[in-house]
Amino acid sequence: MELTTLIAQPPVKNKKGKRRKITVAVTGLNAIDSPGPGVAVIRALRESADYEVRIIGLSYETLEPGIYMHNIVDKTYQIPFPSAGIDNIYERLEYITSVEKIDVLFPNFDAELYNFIKMADKLKKELNIHTFLPTMDQFEARHKSNLNEYGIKNGISVPMSKMIFSTAEIPSLNKEFTYPMVVKGKFYEAAIAYNPDQVATHFNKISAKWGLPIIIQQFVHGAEVNVCAIGDGEGNTIGAVPMRKQYITDKGKAWAGIALDDEKLLEETKKLLAATKWRGGLELEYIKTSDDEYYLLEINPRFPAWVYLTVGCGQNQPEAYVKLALGDAVKPMTKYDVGKMFIRYSWDMIVGLDEFEKISTLGEL
């Protein structure tokens, strides 16, 4: 689960001395070795200066730890997997809103965004649930399979990449790419391959989990740097914090990281958000070469699991998302503390069987 060395501070009251009471529904409560951002987002919202937040967890699995973290999540409802389709998901949300008044929906997984973007207008008009998500054009354009075209269109340097649909295409890759190359899933996971056999191994493993196509990307030598940011949909950057991973899991996920002083990286981020008029939160993954060039590797269309670092650095980006969703005033956050670190760790919760049975049988807890 997403926990850091940064100590939570008590929320600051606004000028009127009161915080506005709202209810926010949050997904991404899982905490596997590739954790969801949900718990980190909730921690950020709990520290909002302007909102007193009731949190409704939306879970897909019965063993997502956030379900049982009652000091974090007020109540949890299970919802259908994204593959169940828009109608089934909307019907479930309709039931939940008959019990809970949800002001803002805060999705945190790539795979669920397509459905929520599609139903965003309907959620607002019929259930009065606010969102602040990228447009469908923005969401589709930044797919890994479209990154070459995306870079050309927006004047951004990206490594060469292409989609493949079969292992039969692997032998001809050396006509366009040199080894090593990166083998990526369409949603998640990536692995470096140094020869055709390794490409085939990674192709089979990743496609079995995430489906086709598989993206082949030219490997770029350098240091990976990431940015957690939020755009207002008009081309303005509301907040941005760059980070370098200090400890990486075997799946390439940051288990520790440090906020960077990197003005050029921030300028690259602002350039992208201005060119694309990005709407909502996102994570940008770059490679910084030895000659200080930046190559964009991925655009993740939601906040990363390390988003709580932005709060520790002085930018509460999840709170800004809520303000933008509700149409409240939000000022760009231009400063942040450099050198703050997050260190993620795991712990064991003791949960009664009765709680597990309730979420398993009733679909809510």
Residue frames relative to the residue before (quaternion, step in Angstrom):
aa qw qx qy qz dx dy dz
M 1.0000 0.0000 0.0000 0.0000 0.00 0.00 0.00
E 0.5529 -0.6427 0.4291 0.3116 3.56 -1.17 0.55
L 0.2194 0.7337 -0.6130 0.1944 3.56 -0.35 1.29
T 0.1197 -0.8223 0.5540 0.0499 3.59 -0.93 0.71
T 0.6418 -0.5189 0.3993 0.3991 3.52 -1.32 0.14
L 0.5520 0.6147 -0.4015 0.3953 3.60 1.20 -0.27
I 0.3252 -0.7715 0.5189 0.1725 3.58 -0.71 1.05
A 0.4772 -0.6823 0.4777 0.2803 3.57 -0.88 1.00
Q 0.2351 -0.7605 0.5923 0.1248 3.54 -0.98 0.91
P 0.5664 -0.5915 0.4258 0.3846 3.62 -1.07 0.58
P 0.5583 -0.6154 0.4291 0.3543 3.59 -1.00 0.77
V 0.3742 -0.7135 0.5519 0.2153 3.55 -1.12 0.75
K 0.3983 -0.7171 0.5131 0.2526 3.59 -0.85 0.90
N 0.4874 -0.6540 0.4874 0.3116 3.54 -1.15 0.61
K 0.7723 -0.3868 0.2325 0.4471 3.56 -1.31 0.04
K 0.6783 0.4817 -0.2963 0.4692 3.58 1.06 -0.65
G 0.5192 -0.6712 0.3973 0.3494 3.57 1.27 -0.06
K 0.7330 0.3444 -0.2225 0.5428 3.57 1.27 -0.01
R 0.3083 -0.7198 0.5884 0.2014 3.49 -1.20 0.59
R 0.5083 -0.6563 0.4730 0.2952 3.55 -1.05 0.80
K 0.3432 -0.7464 0.5341 0.1997 3.59 -0.85 0.95
I 0.0913 0.7849 -0.6056 0.0944 3.55 -0.80 1.06
T 0.2999 -0.7205 0.5907 0.2050 3.56 -1.32 0.29
V 0.0840 -0.8000 0.5940 -0.0049 3.55 -0.80 1.08
A 0.2318 -0.7538 0.6019 0.1257 3.57 -0.91 0.98
V 0.0773 -0.8272 0.5552 -0.0383 3.56 -0.71 1.15
T 0.2128 -0.7485 0.6143 0.1312 3.58 -1.01 0.87
G 0.6671 0.5355 -0.3529 0.3790 3.58 -1.30 -0.08
L 0.3047 0.7914 -0.4772 0.2305 3.58 1.03 0.80
N 0.4719 0.6964 -0.4345 0.3218 3.61 1.24 0.06
A 0.1245 -0.7996 0.5845 0.0585 3.57 -1.21 0.39
I 0.1902 0.7655 -0.5807 0.2013 3.54 0.72 1.10
D 0.7344 -0.3989 0.2693 0.4786 3.61 -1.20 -0.24
S 0.6915 0.2706 -0.2540 0.6197 3.55 1.36 0.01
P 0.1172 -0.8799 0.4548 0.0721 3.58 0.49 1.22
G 0.4960 -0.6201 0.5189 0.3166 3.52 -1.26 0.50
P 0.5571 -0.6372 0.4232 0.3233 3.60 -1.19 0.46
G 0.4318 0.7727 -0.4245 0.1906 3.60 1.23 -0.37
V 0.6925 0.4721 -0.2967 0.4578 3.59 0.76 -0.99
A 0.6419 0.5161 -0.3251 0.4646 3.60 1.00 -0.77
V 0.6305 0.5258 -0.3233 0.4705 3.59 1.01 -0.82
I 0.6651 0.5060 -0.3066 0.4556 3.58 0.91 -0.92
R 0.6285 0.5291 -0.3402 0.4575 3.59 0.95 -0.82
A 0.6418 0.5201 -0.3189 0.4647 3.57 1.01 -0.81
L 0.6829 0.4871 -0.2919 0.4595 3.58 0.90 -0.92
R 0.6044 0.5567 -0.3518 0.4484 3.58 1.10 -0.63
E 0.7180 0.4225 -0.2379 0.4994 3.58 1.19 -0.53
S 0.3242 0.7683 -0.4939 0.2464 3.58 1.24 0.30
A 0.4206 -0.7048 0.5199 0.2368 3.53 -1.05 0.82
D 0.7737 0.3880 -0.1712 0.4707 3.57 1.12 -0.65
Y 0.7714 0.3098 -0.1692 0.5295 3.61 1.18 -0.40
E 0.2217 -0.6888 0.6691 0.1696 3.51 -1.23 0.68
V 0.1332 -0.8743 0.4667 -0.0036 3.51 -0.16 1.35
R 0.1909 -0.7026 0.6736 0.1272 3.52 -1.11 0.89
I 0.2233 -0.8096 0.5363 0.0834 3.55 -0.74 1.11
I 0.1237 -0.7433 0.6553 0.0522 3.52 -0.96 1.04
G 0.2444 -0.7719 0.5710 0.1354 3.58 -0.61 1.11
L 0.1443 -0.7495 0.6400 0.0881 3.56 -1.09 0.78
S 0.0473 -0.8393 0.5409 -0.0283 3.58 -0.38 1.25
Y 0.3399 -0.7160 0.5741 0.2057 3.52 -1.33 0.46
E 0.7713 0.2480 -0.1163 0.5745 3.57 1.11 -0.75
T 0.5247 -0.6646 0.4357 0.3052 3.58 -1.14 0.61
L 0.7108 0.4325 -0.2653 0.4871 3.60 1.21 -0.23
E 0.3359 0.7132 -0.5380 0.2985 3.59 1.11 0.54
P 0.4697 -0.7323 0.4054 0.2806 3.63 -0.48 1.13
G 0.5917 0.6029 -0.3710 0.3856 3.58 1.04 -0.69
I 0.5426 0.6280 -0.3901 0.3988 3.59 1.16 -0.57
Y 0.7843 0.3668 -0.1489 0.4776 3.54 0.93 -0.99
M 0.5490 0.5884 -0.4024 0.4365 3.59 1.29 0.08
H 0.1252 -0.8722 0.4695 0.0562 3.55 0.39 1.28
N 0.6069 0.5132 -0.3690 0.4818 3.59 1.22 -0.16
I 0.6736 0.4567 -0.2724 0.5134 3.55 1.34 -0.20
V 0.7983 0.1831 -0.0542 0.5713 3.57 0.85 -1.05
D 0.3891 -0.7470 0.4939 0.2161 3.59 -0.75 1.05
K 0.7752 -0.1287 0.1013 0.6101 3.58 1.00 -0.81
T 0.1892 -0.7938 0.5717 0.0854 3.56 -1.08 0.77
Y 0.0992 -0.7539 0.6470 0.0560 3.52 -1.17 0.76
Q 0.3767 -0.6843 0.5664 0.2627 3.56 -1.05 0.70
I 0.1166 -0.7719 0.6217 0.0639 3.54 -1.12 0.73
P 0.6166 -0.5630 0.3881 0.3902 3.62 -1.16 0.47
F 0.5803 -0.5622 0.4564 0.3728 3.55 -1.23 0.52
P 0.6548 -0.5314 0.3555 0.4031 3.61 -1.11 0.55
S 0.6306 0.5592 -0.3334 0.4224 3.59 1.07 -0.69
A 0.5478 0.6223 -0.3954 0.3952 3.60 1.24 -0.28
G 0.5143 -0.6776 0.3926 0.3497 3.59 1.22 -0.34
I 0.6904 -0.5262 0.3290 0.3717 3.51 -1.27 0.57
D 0.6589 0.5374 -0.3297 0.4103 3.60 0.84 -0.91
N 0.6874 0.4781 -0.2880 0.4647 3.58 0.89 -0.90
I 0.6491 0.5049 -0.3201 0.4704 3.57 1.01 -0.77
Y 0.6537 0.5098 -0.3160 0.4614 3.58 0.94 -0.88
E 0.6365 0.5358 -0.3321 0.4444 3.60 0.95 -0.84
R 0.6543 0.4995 -0.3117 0.4746 3.57 1.01 -0.81
L 0.6578 0.4974 -0.3118 0.4719 3.60 0.94 -0.83
E 0.6003 0.5588 -0.3476 0.4544 3.56 1.11 -0.68
Y 0.6482 0.4947 -0.3141 0.4862 3.58 1.01 -0.81
I 0.6626 0.5196 -0.3200 0.4343 3.59 0.84 -0.95
T 0.6887 0.4738 -0.2879 0.4672 3.58 0.96 -0.82
S 0.5650 0.5597 -0.4003 0.4553 3.59 1.22 -0.19
V 0.6981 0.4054 -0.2488 0.5352 3.58 1.27 -0.39
E 0.7891 0.1941 -0.0675 0.5789 3.56 0.98 -0.94
K 0.3246 -0.7024 0.5890 0.2331 3.57 -1.09 0.68
I 0.0971 -0.8175 0.5674 0.0182 3.57 -0.21 1.29
D 0.2660 -0.7803 0.5498 0.1341 3.56 -0.74 1.08
V 0.8124 0.0765 0.0151 0.5778 3.57 0.93 -0.94
L 0.2144 -0.7358 0.6289 0.1307 3.56 -1.09 0.82
F 0.0984 -0.8142 0.5720 -0.0135 3.57 -0.79 1.10
P 0.0792 -0.8202 0.5659 0.0278 3.64 0.13 1.25
N 0.1542 -0.8301 0.5344 0.0399 3.58 -1.10 0.73
F 0.6549 0.4667 -0.3242 0.4981 3.60 1.25 0.28
D 0.5581 -0.6025 0.4564 0.3422 3.57 -1.06 0.77
A 0.7120 0.5176 -0.2712 0.3892 3.56 0.77 -1.11
E 0.6991 0.4608 -0.2770 0.4713 3.60 1.15 -0.48
L 0.5316 0.6860 -0.3955 0.3006 3.58 1.20 -0.43
Y 0.5803 0.5930 -0.3877 0.4017 3.59 1.00 -0.73
N 0.6881 0.4792 -0.2828 0.4658 3.59 0.84 -0.99
F 0.7016 0.4744 -0.2892 0.4462 3.58 0.83 -0.94
I 0.6072 0.5276 -0.3561 0.4755 3.60 1.09 -0.62
K 0.6509 0.5344 -0.3065 0.4437 3.57 0.95 -0.92
M 0.7828 0.3401 -0.1776 0.4899 3.59 0.93 -0.86
A 0.3502 0.7834 -0.4703 0.2060 3.61 1.26 0.03
D 0.6756 0.4897 -0.3038 0.4598 3.60 0.86 -0.91
K 0.6577 0.5088 -0.3033 0.4653 3.56 0.99 -0.85
L 0.6221 0.5379 -0.3369 0.4584 3.58 1.03 -0.76
K 0.6743 0.4924 -0.2929 0.4660 3.56 0.99 -0.86
K 0.7242 0.4663 -0.2572 0.4381 3.58 0.79 -1.04
E 0.7967 0.3451 -0.1612 0.4692 3.57 0.86 -0.96
L 0.7958 0.2629 -0.1355 0.5285 3.60 1.04 -0.70
N 0.3624 -0.7599 0.4602 0.2819 3.59 1.32 -0.08
I 0.3973 0.6730 -0.5041 0.3675 3.54 1.05 0.90
H 0.2486 -0.7916 0.5471 0.1107 3.57 -0.69 1.12
T 0.0470 -0.7632 0.6436 0.0333 3.55 -1.18 0.68
F 0.1150 -0.7527 0.6327 0.1408 3.55 -1.32 0.10
L 0.1604 0.8239 -0.5058 0.1991 3.51 0.44 1.35
P 0.6060 -0.5277 0.4237 0.4181 3.58 -1.21 0.31
T 0.5429 -0.5803 0.4759 0.3769 3.57 -1.19 0.44
M 0.6502 -0.5122 0.3704 0.4214 3.58 -1.22 0.33
D 0.6215 0.5378 -0.3400 0.4571 3.59 1.04 -0.74
Q 0.6560 0.4997 -0.3085 0.4742 3.59 0.95 -0.85
F 0.6600 0.5268 -0.3020 0.4423 3.56 0.93 -0.93
E 0.7069 0.4580 -0.2632 0.4704 3.57 0.88 -0.95
A 0.6543 0.5541 -0.3229 0.4008 3.60 0.94 -0.86
R 0.7344 0.4429 -0.2507 0.4490 3.60 1.03 -0.74
H 0.3366 0.7449 -0.5109 0.2659 3.61 1.21 0.19
K 0.6218 -0.5648 0.3917 0.3755 3.55 -1.11 0.69
S 0.6579 0.5286 -0.3061 0.4405 3.57 1.05 -0.79
N 0.7254 0.4105 -0.2322 0.5014 3.60 1.22 -0.42
L 0.3899 0.7873 -0.4375 0.1915 3.57 1.29 -0.07
N 0.5912 0.5677 -0.3780 0.4305 3.61 1.04 -0.63
E 0.6925 0.4685 -0.2649 0.4804 3.56 0.81 -1.05
Y 0.6155 0.5639 -0.3289 0.4417 3.54 1.09 -0.81
G 0.6743 0.5014 -0.2891 0.4588 3.57 0.94 -0.92
I 0.6522 0.5154 -0.3109 0.4608 3.56 0.96 -0.88
K 0.6769 0.5149 -0.2909 0.4383 3.56 0.90 -0.98
N 0.8022 0.3156 -0.1363 0.4882 3.57 0.93 -0.93
G 0.5099 -0.6872 0.4035 0.3239 3.57 1.27 0.27
I 0.4855 0.6516 -0.4245 0.3993 3.57 1.10 0.77
S 0.4216 -0.6998 0.5157 0.2580 3.58 -0.93 0.87
V 0.0642 0.7827 -0.6151 0.0701 3.58 -0.81 1.04
P 0.5226 -0.6065 0.4731 0.3677 3.63 -1.10 0.52
M 0.5736 -0.5808 0.4443 0.3692 3.58 -1.13 0.61
S 0.0584 0.7963 -0.5990 0.0610 3.58 -1.01 0.82
K 0.0212 -0.7756 0.6299 0.0347 3.54 -1.32 0.32
M 0.4570 -0.6599 0.5250 0.2831 3.54 -1.28 0.42
I 0.0405 -0.7587 0.6466 0.0681 3.53 -1.19 0.61
F 0.2777 -0.7921 0.5321 0.1110 3.55 -1.12 0.73
S 0.7851 0.1933 -0.0965 0.5804 3.59 1.27 -0.14
T 0.5556 -0.5977 0.4589 0.3513 3.56 -1.19 0.55
A 0.5343 0.6299 -0.4017 0.3953 3.59 1.23 -0.33
E 0.6453 0.5302 -0.3174 0.4491 3.59 1.21 -0.43
I 0.5079 0.7006 -0.4020 0.2993 3.59 1.23 -0.37
P 0.6596 0.5328 -0.3519 0.3964 3.67 0.76 -0.84
S 0.7111 0.4615 -0.2693 0.4569 3.60 1.06 -0.65
L 0.4426 0.7202 -0.4486 0.2902 3.61 1.24 -0.08
N 0.6429 0.5543 -0.3423 0.4030 3.59 1.03 -0.68
K 0.5240 0.6078 -0.4206 0.4232 3.58 1.28 0.03
E 0.7691 0.3203 -0.1583 0.5300 3.58 1.20 -0.61
F 0.7813 0.2662 -0.1179 0.5521 3.58 1.13 -0.68
T 0.2689 -0.7037 0.6202 0.2184 3.54 -1.33 0.31
Y 0.4650 -0.6581 0.5084 0.3034 3.57 -1.17 0.53
P 0.5268 -0.1827 -0.8300 -0.0132 1.49 -2.11 1.41
M 0.1670 -0.7533 0.6245 0.1211 3.54 -1.35 0.35
V 0.4241 -0.7044 0.5152 0.2418 3.55 -1.21 0.49
V 0.1975 -0.7636 0.6087 0.0857 3.55 -0.94 1.01
K 0.0322 -0.8433 0.5344 -0.0479 3.58 -0.53 1.21
G 0.4173 -0.6593 0.5639 0.2706 3.51 -1.26 0.60
K 0.6132 -0.5894 0.3735 0.3702 3.57 -1.16 0.52
F 0.7428 0.3141 -0.2085 0.5534 3.60 1.19 -0.45
Y 0.8167 -0.0470 0.1083 0.5649 3.57 0.65 -1.15
E 0.7765 0.3992 -0.3033 0.3817 3.50 -1.50 0.17
A 0.0747 0.7622 -0.6378 0.0821 3.49 -1.16 0.83
A 0.0282 -0.7887 0.6141 -0.0031 3.55 -1.15 0.64
I 0.4023 -0.7025 0.5363 0.2387 3.55 -1.14 0.69
A 0.1280 -0.7904 0.5973 0.0463 3.56 -0.92 0.97
Y 0.2429 -0.7974 0.5433 0.1004 3.56 -0.95 0.96
N 0.7838 0.1037 -0.0810 0.6069 3.58 1.29 -0.05
P 0.7010 -0.4870 0.3030 0.4239 3.64 -1.18 0.31
D 0.6214 0.5470 -0.3545 0.4347 3.61 1.01 -0.69
Q 0.6637 0.4890 -0.3077 0.4750 3.58 0.99 -0.79
V 0.5888 0.5477 -0.3692 0.4658 3.60 1.08 -0.66
A 0.6695 0.5032 -0.3006 0.4562 3.60 0.89 -0.93
T 0.6403 0.5258 -0.3238 0.4569 3.58 0.97 -0.84
H 0.6936 0.4583 -0.2774 0.4816 3.58 0.85 -0.97
F 0.5932 0.5685 -0.3580 0.4437 3.59 1.04 -0.75
N 0.7091 0.4691 -0.2706 0.4516 3.58 0.75 -1.04
K 0.6697 0.5107 -0.2986 0.4490 3.57 0.96 -0.88
I 0.7245 0.4406 -0.2524 0.4661 3.57 0.80 -1.02
S 0.6688 0.4986 -0.3165 0.4516 3.62 0.92 -0.82
A 0.6016 0.5583 -0.3594 0.4440 3.60 1.11 -0.61
K 0.7208 0.4375 -0.2385 0.4818 3.56 1.13 -0.68
W 0.8291 0.2263 -0.0675 0.5067 3.56 0.89 -0.97
G 0.5273 -0.6539 0.4088 0.3568 3.60 1.23 -0.06
L 0.5638 -0.5905 0.4677 0.3387 3.51 -1.40 -0.08
P 0.5729 -0.1031 -0.8048 -0.1158 1.59 -2.33 0.88
I 0.3979 -0.6243 0.5970 0.3090 3.50 -1.42 0.05
I 0.2850 -0.7618 0.5599 0.1579 3.57 -0.98 0.84
I 0.1811 -0.7447 0.6349 0.0974 3.54 -0.95 0.96
Q 0.0222 -0.8097 0.5851 -0.0394 3.56 -0.76 1.07
Q 0.5032 -0.6492 0.4774 0.3120 3.56 -0.99 0.83
F 0.4173 -0.7035 0.5190 0.2481 3.57 -0.86 0.95
V 0.1373 -0.7779 0.6105 0.0565 3.56 -0.93 0.96
H 0.3673 -0.7384 0.5236 0.2136 3.58 -0.75 1.03
G 0.4654 0.6521 -0.5050 0.3212 3.54 -0.94 0.94
A 0.5895 -0.5558 0.4479 0.3782 3.55 -1.32 -0.24
E 0.3898 -0.7116 0.5299 0.2468 3.57 -0.97 0.86
V 0.0076 0.7629 -0.6461 0.0210 3.55 -1.02 0.91
N 0.1904 -0.7985 0.5680 0.0596 3.53 -1.05 0.82
V 0.1562 -0.7682 0.6127 0.0999 3.54 -1.23 0.51
C 0.1819 -0.7264 0.6524 0.1167 3.54 -1.03 0.90
A 0.1019 0.8234 -0.5411 0.1369 3.58 -0.57 1.14
I 0.1556 -0.7577 0.6226 0.1185 3.53 -1.35 0.19
G 0.1637 -0.7891 0.5883 0.0663 3.54 -0.97 0.96
D 0.4675 -0.7133 0.4573 0.2520 3.57 -1.14 0.62
G 0.5738 -0.6121 0.3776 0.3918 3.60 1.25 0.08
E 0.6851 0.4403 -0.2722 0.5125 3.57 1.32 -0.09
G 0.6544 -0.5139 0.3077 0.4615 3.56 1.29 0.08
N 0.6052 0.5640 -0.3531 0.4370 3.57 1.28 -0.02
T 0.3667 -0.7005 0.5714 0.2200 3.54 -1.14 0.73
I 0.2604 -0.7849 0.5461 0.1336 3.60 -0.56 1.16
G 0.7877 -0.1170 0.0859 0.5988 3.57 1.10 -0.66
A 0.0709 0.7862 -0.6120 0.0489 3.59 -1.14 0.60
V 0.0124 0.7779 -0.6270 0.0387 3.56 -0.90 1.00
P 0.2304 -0.7797 0.5663 0.1353 3.63 -0.64 1.08
M 0.0871 -0.8049 0.5869 -0.0080 3.57 -1.10 0.76
R 0.1713 -0.7409 0.6341 0.1403 3.54 -1.20 0.58
K 0.4600 -0.6844 0.4934 0.2768 3.56 -0.90 0.94
Q 0.2340 -0.7814 0.5681 0.1091 3.54 -0.92 0.98
Y 0.7719 0.0728 -0.0445 0.6300 3.55 1.20 -0.58
I 0.1086 -0.8216 0.5595 -0.0032 3.55 -0.75 1.10
T 0.4111 -0.7002 0.5272 0.2505 3.58 -0.96 0.87
D 0.6791 -0.4863 0.3470 0.4264 3.56 -1.28 0.11
K 0.6626 0.4575 -0.3082 0.5066 3.59 1.30 -0.15
G 0.5818 -0.6294 0.3518 0.3763 3.55 1.28 0.25
K 0.4969 0.6617 -0.4253 0.3666 3.58 1.26 0.26
A 0.5014 -0.6637 0.4706 0.2943 3.55 -1.05 0.81
W 0.1100 -0.7807 0.6128 0.0536 3.57 -0.83 1.01
A 0.7531 0.0360 -0.0792 0.6522 3.51 1.40 -0.04
G 0.0722 0.8067 -0.5817 0.0747 3.56 -1.06 0.71
I 0.2546 -0.7713 0.5706 0.1217 3.54 -1.25 0.45
A 0.4679 -0.6713 0.5041 0.2763 3.57 -1.02 0.86
L 0.2781 -0.8062 0.5144 0.0899 3.54 -0.87 1.10
D 0.3263 -0.6591 0.6319 0.2447 3.50 -1.35 0.43
D 0.2739 0.7636 -0.5233 0.2608 3.59 0.02 1.29
E 0.2081 -0.8312 0.5070 0.0936 3.54 0.13 1.32
K 0.6425 0.5274 -0.3350 0.4436 3.58 1.00 -0.76
L 0.6370 0.5187 -0.3214 0.4710 3.58 1.04 -0.76
L 0.6372 0.5100 -0.3233 0.4790 3.58 1.02 -0.74
E 0.6400 0.5139 -0.3303 0.4661 3.58 1.02 -0.75
E 0.6134 0.5343 -0.3391 0.4725 3.60 1.07 -0.73
T 0.6501 0.5226 -0.3022 0.4614 3.56 1.01 -0.86
K 0.6731 0.4887 -0.2913 0.4725 3.57 0.87 -0.95
K 0.6164 0.5519 -0.3322 0.4529 3.56 1.06 -0.76
L 0.6706 0.4936 -0.2946 0.4688 3.58 0.95 -0.91
L 0.6842 0.4811 -0.2960 0.4612 3.60 0.86 -0.93
A 0.6402 0.5136 -0.3279 0.4678 3.59 1.08 -0.68
A 0.6839 0.4987 -0.2887 0.4474 3.58 0.94 -0.92
T 0.7715 0.3680 -0.1821 0.4861 3.57 0.97 -0.87
K 0.2704 -0.7669 0.5197 0.2618 3.59 1.28 -0.39
W 0.0615 0.8521 -0.5146 0.0725 3.53 0.99 0.95
R 0.2140 -0.7814 0.5826 0.0650 3.52 -1.02 0.97
G 0.7997 0.2507 -0.2022 0.5067 3.59 -0.52 1.18
G 0.6938 -0.4670 0.3569 0.4162 3.52 -1.35 -0.27
L 0.0516 0.7874 -0.6137 0.0280 3.55 -1.24 0.44
E 0.2444 -0.7126 0.6277 0.1961 3.50 -1.39 0.23
L 0.1706 -0.7739 0.6049 0.0784 3.55 -0.93 0.96
E 0.1483 -0.7837 0.5998 0.0633 3.56 -0.89 0.99
Y 0.0397 -0.8125 0.5803 -0.0381 3.55 -0.66 1.18
I 0.2426 -0.6749 0.6572 0.2318 3.49 -1.42 0.19
K 0.1908 -0.7620 0.6121 0.0904 3.54 -0.86 1.05
T 0.2860 -0.7877 0.5250 0.1490 3.59 -0.53 1.18
S 0.6975 -0.4851 0.3343 0.4078 3.55 -1.30 0.21
D 0.7149 0.3943 -0.2555 0.5179 3.60 1.21 -0.42
D 0.5768 -0.6588 0.3339 0.3492 3.55 1.23 0.73
E 0.4207 0.6384 -0.5225 0.3774 3.57 0.96 0.87
Y 0.2599 -0.7732 0.5633 0.1315 3.56 -1.12 0.74
Y 0.0902 -0.7752 0.6246 0.0304 3.55 -0.92 1.00
L 0.3486 -0.7441 0.5364 0.1926 3.56 -0.76 1.08
L 0.2300 -0.7980 0.5474 0.1037 3.56 -0.70 1.13
E 0.8075 -0.0742 0.1047 0.5758 3.57 0.90 -0.93
I 0.1713 -0.7086 0.6662 0.1574 3.50 -1.38 0.40
N 0.1383 -0.7717 0.6173 0.0659 3.55 -0.54 1.16
P 0.3478 -0.8227 0.4180 0.1658 3.60 -0.43 1.23
R 0.6936 0.3398 -0.2728 0.5736 3.56 1.10 0.77
F 0.6664 -0.4891 0.3608 0.4319 3.56 -1.27 0.20
P 0.4431 -0.6811 0.5079 0.2860 3.61 -1.12 0.60
A 0.6762 -0.4900 0.3602 0.4159 3.57 -1.30 0.20
W 0.6849 0.4700 -0.2900 0.4752 3.61 1.19 -0.44
V 0.2814 0.8077 -0.4835 0.1864 3.61 1.23 0.34
Y 0.5816 0.5959 -0.3898 0.3933 3.62 1.09 -0.51
L 0.5231 0.6167 -0.4216 0.4103 3.60 1.18 -0.34
T 0.6078 0.5593 -0.3651 0.4294 3.61 1.03 -0.66
V 0.6232 0.5257 -0.3327 0.4738 3.59 1.10 -0.71
G 0.6735 0.5036 -0.2920 0.4555 3.56 0.92 -0.92
C 0.6931 0.4526 -0.2671 0.4933 3.56 1.20 -0.53
G 0.6548 -0.5543 0.3043 0.4140 3.59 1.26 0.08
Q 0.6789 0.4152 -0.3021 0.5248 3.61 1.26 0.14
N 0.1419 -0.7876 0.5943 0.0796 3.59 -0.41 1.17
Q 0.1472 -0.8474 0.5066 0.0603 3.56 0.23 1.30
P 0.6208 0.5184 -0.3712 0.4562 3.69 0.96 -0.58
E 0.6151 0.5245 -0.3478 0.4749 3.60 1.06 -0.67
A 0.6322 0.5264 -0.3288 0.4638 3.60 1.02 -0.78
Y 0.5958 0.5581 -0.3542 0.4561 3.60 1.06 -0.74
V 0.6691 0.4988 -0.2974 0.4638 3.58 0.88 -0.97
K 0.6425 0.5213 -0.3257 0.4575 3.59 0.96 -0.83
L 0.6676 0.4904 -0.2993 0.4735 3.57 0.92 -0.88
A 0.6391 0.5302 -0.3268 0.4514 3.59 1.01 -0.79
L 0.7363 0.4153 -0.2215 0.4862 3.57 0.96 -0.88
G 0.4835 -0.6753 0.4327 0.3507 3.59 1.24 -0.19
D 0.4215 0.6925 -0.4775 0.3388 3.58 1.21 0.44
A 0.6196 -0.5625 0.3989 0.3749 3.55 -1.20 0.54
V 0.0434 0.7828 -0.6192 0.0436 3.56 -1.00 0.85
K 0.2482 -0.7744 0.5689 0.1229 3.55 -0.85 1.02
P 0.5595 -0.5898 0.4527 0.3662 3.60 -1.08 0.65
M 0.2810 -0.7373 0.5941 0.1564 3.56 -1.03 0.87
T 0.1074 -0.8573 0.5035 0.0056 3.55 -0.23 1.28
K 0.7309 0.3729 -0.2268 0.5248 3.59 1.23 -0.29
Y 0.0623 0.7705 -0.6341 0.0201 3.54 -1.23 0.50
D 0.5312 -0.6301 0.4650 0.3233 3.57 -1.22 0.48
V 0.2904 -0.7531 0.5719 0.1466 3.55 -0.79 1.07
G 0.7757 0.3732 -0.2525 0.4418 3.58 -1.10 0.65
K 0.4905 0.6189 -0.4581 0.4081 3.59 1.24 0.04
M 0.1950 -0.7957 0.5675 0.0823 3.56 -1.01 0.85
F 0.1718 -0.7117 0.6518 0.1978 3.51 -1.30 0.32
I 0.0691 -0.7550 0.6506 0.0432 3.54 -1.18 0.69
R 0.2474 -0.7923 0.5462 0.1130 3.55 -0.52 1.21
Y 0.0259 0.7971 -0.6033 0.0011 3.57 -1.10 0.63
S 0.3854 -0.7077 0.5448 0.2318 3.56 -1.26 0.32
W 0.0141 0.7741 -0.6321 -0.0335 3.53 -1.25 0.48
D 0.4643 -0.6849 0.4934 0.2681 3.54 -1.25 0.42
M 0.1945 -0.7508 0.6207 0.1150 3.54 -0.90 0.99
I 0.2920 -0.7187 0.5988 0.1992 3.55 -1.13 0.66
V 0.0379 -0.8211 0.5666 -0.0583 3.55 -0.58 1.22
G 0.4462 -0.6906 0.5014 0.2694 3.56 -0.93 0.87
L 0.5800 -0.6015 0.4266 0.3462 3.57 -1.09 0.73
D 0.5927 0.5926 -0.3667 0.4038 3.58 1.10 -0.67
E 0.6475 0.5092 -0.3261 0.4638 3.60 1.03 -0.73
F 0.6357 0.5189 -0.3202 0.4733 3.57 0.99 -0.85
E 0.6521 0.5150 -0.3142 0.4591 3.60 0.96 -0.82
K 0.6447 0.5342 -0.3292 0.4366 3.59 0.99 -0.81
I 0.7020 0.4383 -0.2879 0.4820 3.59 0.81 -0.93
S 0.6480 0.5346 -0.3163 0.4406 3.60 1.08 -0.65
T 0.7758 0.3571 -0.1803 0.4880 3.57 0.95 -0.88
L 0.7628 0.3610 -0.1890 0.5020 3.58 0.96 -0.88
G 0.3826 -0.7468 0.4641 0.2836 3.58 1.21 -0.49
E 0.7551 0.2513 -0.2097 0.5680 3.57 1.21 0.43
L 0.0414 -0.7851 0.6180 -0.0039 3.53 -1.20 0.60
